[in-house]
Amino acid sequence: MERFIFLTFDGLSRGAVYAAFALALVLIWRAARVVNFAQGAMAVVTAYAAYMVSDAVGSYLVGFLVALVGGLLLGALVERGLMRFVGHANPLNDVIVALGLVLLLTAVVGIIFGGEFRAANQPFDTSAIEVGGVPLMSRYDLFIWGTVATIVVLLALLFTRTAVGLRMRAAAFAPEVSRLLGVNVGRMLTLGWALAAVVGAVAGVLILPTELGLHPHAMDIVFASSFAAAIVGGLDSPVGAVVGGIIVGLILSYVSGYLGAALTPVAVLAVLLAVLLLRPGGIFSGVRARTV
């Protein structure tokens, strides 16, 4: 029973990061109807920048801020300089360009920093807090939960309580009407990519210290798990991204704890396949009327 409780809290911590990363995918999907397969590689770039600055100045907070600013700039640059010029008539165009961007960013990071693993230090004590003799979570886990909860609340306030958020929603769901009403749809699209990159950057900075550390391919499995989380919840649902992230985090924690870490990629694919077969739109997908 103690092991089950520990794995549950560990799964919740991992699930929170997967939820943040899935939320980044949902933001771009809702803004541009594009699945950004380069989200993981972009997060790696900002994570390297964050931890290099953190090691240089000796401050985790400064490195964290660098990740935020770097994600914001990188997301805007990718949309303005690349994705805006991709023809969206064929969805494969976006996929191919995004995969090409993955190869480019991974190669550049490998050339600059090398292919070896680098330690990513945690800012808080990693020893588990015990309650009744049962290890539950560490202070770093609490930091992860608090950070992800703050992101979710801020995004919810942005999209429901601010004029900018309402413009972004309008530009995503009715771009032509929004243009007629004076909304700069292109600018809102750039902002959507930038915000998604910021959320992905935060997720990368949070998850890497709990894995093997910095590496050009460090986010590959994390992206696959987060993509599965977004599919589980529904690409059109921010709430679904959070719930899907928690579900995937718990499943992977239980599989890793009871069956072995080698089976976690298989578990991700199994979850993804099950959702696509049973409810392709995700748990929180809306019901659409059939048209003939």
PLY file of the C-alpha trace (Angstrom):
ply
format ascii 1.0
element vertex 292
property float x
property float y
property float z
element edge 291
property int vertex1
property int vertex2
end_header
0.00 0.00 0.00
2.86 2.39 0.80
4.33 1.77 -2.63
1.00 2.50 -4.30
0.66 5.80 -2.41
4.21 6.82 -3.33
3.67 5.96 -7.01
0.40 7.91 -6.98
2.04 11.10 -5.77
4.96 10.58 -8.16
2.48 10.14 -11.01
0.67 13.32 -10.03
3.94 15.26 -10.15
4.87 13.89 -13.55
1.31 14.31 -14.72
1.41 17.99 -13.82
4.37 18.50 -16.17
2.72 16.44 -18.91
-0.39 18.58 -18.41
1.59 21.79 -18.92
3.25 20.42 -22.05
-0.08 19.12 -23.38
-1.55 22.55 -22.70
1.13 24.06 -24.94
0.09 21.70 -27.75
-3.57 22.59 -27.21
-2.83 26.33 -27.34
-1.24 26.05 -30.78
-3.90 23.65 -32.04
-6.69 26.00 -31.01
-4.87 28.98 -32.52
-3.71 27.51 -35.82
-5.12 23.95 -36.09
-1.53 22.70 -36.13
0.09 20.05 -33.94
3.52 21.44 -33.18
5.76 18.38 -33.31
8.73 20.69 -32.70
7.47 21.63 -29.23
9.85 19.20 -27.52
12.90 20.39 -29.44
12.00 24.02 -28.74
11.74 23.20 -25.03
15.21 21.61 -25.14
16.70 24.79 -26.63
15.22 26.98 -23.90
16.19 24.47 -21.20
19.84 24.53 -22.32
19.80 28.32 -22.28
18.18 28.37 -18.84
20.58 25.94 -17.18
23.67 27.43 -18.83
22.74 30.87 -17.49
21.78 29.38 -14.13
25.16 27.68 -13.78
26.99 30.84 -14.89
25.31 33.22 -12.44
24.53 30.71 -9.70
20.82 31.53 -9.60
18.03 29.12 -10.55
15.53 31.99 -10.65
17.53 33.84 -13.29
17.74 30.69 -15.38
14.00 30.16 -15.01
13.33 33.70 -16.24
15.66 33.08 -19.18
13.55 30.03 -20.09
10.39 32.17 -20.05
11.86 34.93 -22.19
13.60 32.45 -24.49
10.39 30.50 -25.01
8.46 33.67 -25.77
11.00 34.83 -28.36
11.53 31.39 -29.90
7.81 30.76 -30.29
7.26 34.13 -31.95
10.27 33.59 -34.21
9.12 30.15 -35.34
5.66 31.43 -36.21
6.81 34.66 -37.85
9.81 33.28 -39.67
8.67 29.78 -40.61
5.15 28.53 -39.95
3.45 31.62 -41.36
4.83 30.81 -44.81
3.70 27.17 -44.81
0.70 26.34 -46.96
-2.03 25.03 -44.66
-4.22 23.50 -47.36
-2.55 20.14 -46.76
-2.09 19.30 -43.04
1.01 17.27 -43.89
2.83 20.47 -44.82
2.82 21.64 -41.21
3.89 18.21 -39.95
6.81 17.98 -42.37
8.02 21.50 -41.59
7.74 20.88 -37.83
9.70 17.63 -38.10
12.33 19.43 -40.15
12.56 22.04 -37.41
13.07 19.24 -34.88
16.03 17.93 -36.87
17.49 21.42 -37.22
17.18 22.39 -33.54
18.44 19.01 -32.33
21.45 19.19 -34.64
22.30 22.76 -33.61
22.07 21.90 -29.90
24.21 18.81 -30.45
26.87 20.79 -32.31
27.04 23.52 -29.67
26.74 21.49 -26.48
27.64 17.96 -27.58
25.69 14.74 -27.24
26.57 13.82 -23.66
24.14 14.13 -20.77
24.57 17.19 -18.56
23.30 17.42 -15.02
20.28 19.64 -14.44
20.29 20.60 -10.78
17.08 20.95 -8.80
16.51 24.13 -6.80
14.95 22.34 -3.83
15.58 19.31 -1.66
14.57 16.09 -3.44
14.13 13.95 -0.33
10.54 12.84 0.10
8.35 14.33 2.80
6.98 11.52 4.95
3.50 11.41 6.46
2.92 8.58 8.92
6.14 6.96 7.76
5.00 6.91 4.12
7.11 8.94 1.61
4.77 11.14 -0.40
6.47 13.98 -2.25
9.49 16.21 -2.23
9.69 19.99 -2.01
10.53 20.00 -5.70
7.26 18.14 -6.39
5.41 20.88 -4.52
7.24 23.47 -6.63
6.13 21.64 -9.79
2.50 21.55 -8.68
2.53 25.18 -7.68
4.13 26.30 -10.96
1.76 24.31 -13.16
-1.28 25.44 -11.14
-0.15 29.06 -11.54
0.19 28.59 -15.32
-3.29 27.09 -15.58
-4.87 29.87 -13.52
-3.06 32.64 -15.44
-4.08 31.18 -18.81
-7.67 30.79 -17.63
-7.72 34.44 -16.55
-6.09 35.53 -19.80
-8.64 33.82 -22.03
-11.73 34.63 -19.97
-11.05 37.99 -18.31
-8.91 40.03 -20.69
-9.52 41.70 -24.04
-6.37 40.13 -25.50
-7.53 36.67 -24.54
-10.94 37.24 -26.09
-9.28 38.46 -29.30
-7.11 35.34 -29.38
-10.14 33.09 -28.99
-12.03 34.98 -31.67
-9.07 34.86 -34.07
-8.77 31.10 -33.54
-12.44 30.18 -34.03
-13.54 32.79 -36.58
-10.51 34.44 -38.22
-12.39 36.01 -41.15
-15.07 37.54 -38.93
-12.37 38.71 -36.51
-10.55 40.51 -39.32
-13.77 42.31 -40.26
-14.12 43.40 -36.63
-10.62 44.87 -36.59
-8.72 42.06 -34.84
-5.13 41.59 -36.02
-5.36 37.83 -36.55
-1.71 37.46 -37.50
-0.57 39.14 -34.31
-2.90 36.98 -32.21
-1.51 33.89 -33.93
2.04 34.93 -33.12
1.06 35.55 -29.51
-0.52 32.10 -29.34
2.68 30.44 -30.54
4.75 32.53 -28.14
2.57 31.64 -25.13
2.62 27.96 -26.07
6.41 28.03 -26.32
6.62 29.67 -22.88
4.45 26.94 -21.34
6.52 24.26 -23.09
9.74 25.88 -21.89
8.52 25.86 -18.29
7.52 22.21 -18.60
10.97 21.35 -19.96
12.78 23.15 -17.17
10.61 21.38 -14.59
10.89 17.83 -15.95
14.55 17.63 -16.96
16.00 17.56 -13.41
13.83 14.51 -12.67
15.10 12.66 -15.75
18.67 11.97 -16.92
19.39 15.66 -17.43
20.12 17.86 -20.42
20.53 16.14 -23.78
19.55 17.09 -27.36
16.89 14.34 -27.30
15.94 14.76 -23.64
12.35 15.75 -24.42
11.51 13.03 -26.95
9.75 10.69 -24.52
8.26 13.64 -22.63
6.78 14.97 -25.88
5.33 11.55 -26.74
3.74 11.29 -23.28
2.41 14.85 -23.43
1.06 14.34 -26.94
-0.76 11.26 -25.66
-2.10 13.38 -22.79
-3.40 16.01 -25.22
-5.10 13.31 -27.31
-6.60 11.68 -24.22
-8.14 14.96 -23.07
-8.90 16.35 -26.52
-6.84 18.78 -28.57
-9.60 21.38 -28.39
-9.89 21.29 -24.60
-7.46 23.03 -22.21
-9.22 21.29 -19.32
-8.78 18.00 -21.17
-5.05 18.67 -21.50
-4.73 19.01 -17.72
-6.85 15.93 -16.99
-5.11 13.93 -19.72
-1.71 14.87 -18.32
-2.68 13.63 -14.86
-4.08 10.39 -16.28
-0.97 9.68 -18.36
1.32 10.58 -15.45
-0.46 8.15 -13.14
-0.48 5.34 -15.70
3.22 5.72 -16.46
4.08 5.87 -12.76
2.19 2.66 -12.02
3.64 0.87 -15.06
7.18 1.96 -14.21
6.79 1.06 -10.53
5.18 -2.33 -10.95
6.27 -3.56 -14.38
9.53 -1.72 -15.06
10.61 1.51 -16.72
11.29 -0.28 -20.01
7.55 -0.70 -20.56
6.60 2.95 -20.16
6.91 3.76 -23.92
4.66 0.78 -24.64
2.16 2.08 -22.07
2.11 5.49 -23.76
1.35 3.92 -27.13
-1.29 1.67 -25.59
-3.09 4.63 -24.00
-2.90 6.60 -27.23
-4.24 3.68 -29.27
-7.08 3.01 -26.83
-8.28 6.61 -26.90
-8.07 6.83 -30.68
-10.14 3.66 -31.01
-12.75 4.43 -28.34
-13.04 8.23 -28.50
-10.89 9.76 -31.26
-11.70 13.32 -30.27
-10.61 12.82 -26.67
-12.48 12.56 -23.38
-13.56 16.21 -23.41
-14.34 16.45 -27.10
-17.68 17.96 -28.03
-20.35 15.99 -29.84
-20.65 17.05 -33.47
-23.70 16.64 -35.61
-23.21 14.42 -38.62
-23.62 16.11 -41.97
-24.35 14.42 -45.27
0 1
1 2
2 3
3 4
4 5
5 6
6 7
7 8
8 9
9 10
10 11
11 12
12 13
13 14
14 15
15 16
16 17
17 18
18 19
19 20
20 21
21 22
22 23
23 24
24 25
25 26
26 27
27 28
28 29
29 30
30 31
31 32
32 33
33 34
34 35
35 36
36 37
37 38
38 39
39 40
40 41
41 42
42 43
43 44
44 45
45 46
46 47
47 48
48 49
49 50
50 51
51 52
52 53
53 54
54 55
55 56
56 57
57 58
58 59
59 60
60 61
61 62
62 63
63 64
64 65
65 66
66 67
67 68
68 69
69 70
70 71
71 72
72 73
73 74
74 75
75 76
76 77
77 78
78 79
79 80
80 81
81 82
82 83
83 84
84 85
85 86
86 87
87 88
88 89
89 90
90 91
91 92
92 93
93 94
94 95
95 96
96 97
97 98
98 99
99 100
100 101
101 102
102 103
103 104
104 105
105 106
106 107
107 108
108 109
109 110
110 111
111 112
112 113
113 114
114 115
115 116
116 117
117 118
118 119
119 120
120 121
121 122
122 123
123 124
124 125
125 126
126 127
127 128
128 129
129 130
130 131
131 132
132 133
133 134
134 135
135 136
136 137
137 138
138 139
139 140
140 141
141 142
142 143
143 144
144 145
145 146
146 147
147 148
148 149
149 150
150 151
151 152
152 153
153 154
154 155
155 156
156 157
157 158
158 159
159 160
160 161
161 162
162 163
163 164
164 165
165 166
166 167
167 168
168 169
169 170
170 171
171 172
172 173
173 174
174 175
175 176
176 177
177 178
178 179
179 180
180 181
181 182
182 183
183 184
184 185
185 186
186 187
187 188
188 189
189 190
190 191
191 192
192 193
193 194
194 195
195 196
196 197
197 198
198 199
199 200
200 201
201 202
202 203
203 204
204 205
205 206
206 207
207 208
208 209
209 210
210 211
211 212
212 213
213 214
214 215
215 216
216 217
217 218
218 219
219 220
220 221
221 222
222 223
223 224
224 225
225 226
226 227
227 228
228 229
229 230
230 231
231 232
232 233
233 234
234 235
235 236
236 237
237 238
238 239
239 240
240 241
241 242
242 243
243 244
244 245
245 246
246 247
247 248
248 249
249 250
250 251
251 252
252 253
253 254
254 255
255 256
256 257
257 258
258 259
259 260
260 261
261 262
262 263
263 264
264 265
265 266
266 267
267 268
268 269
269 270
270 271
271 272
272 273
273 274
274 275
275 276
276 277
277 278
278 279
279 280
280 281
281 282
282 283
283 284
284 285
285 286
286 287
287 288
288 289
289 290
290 291
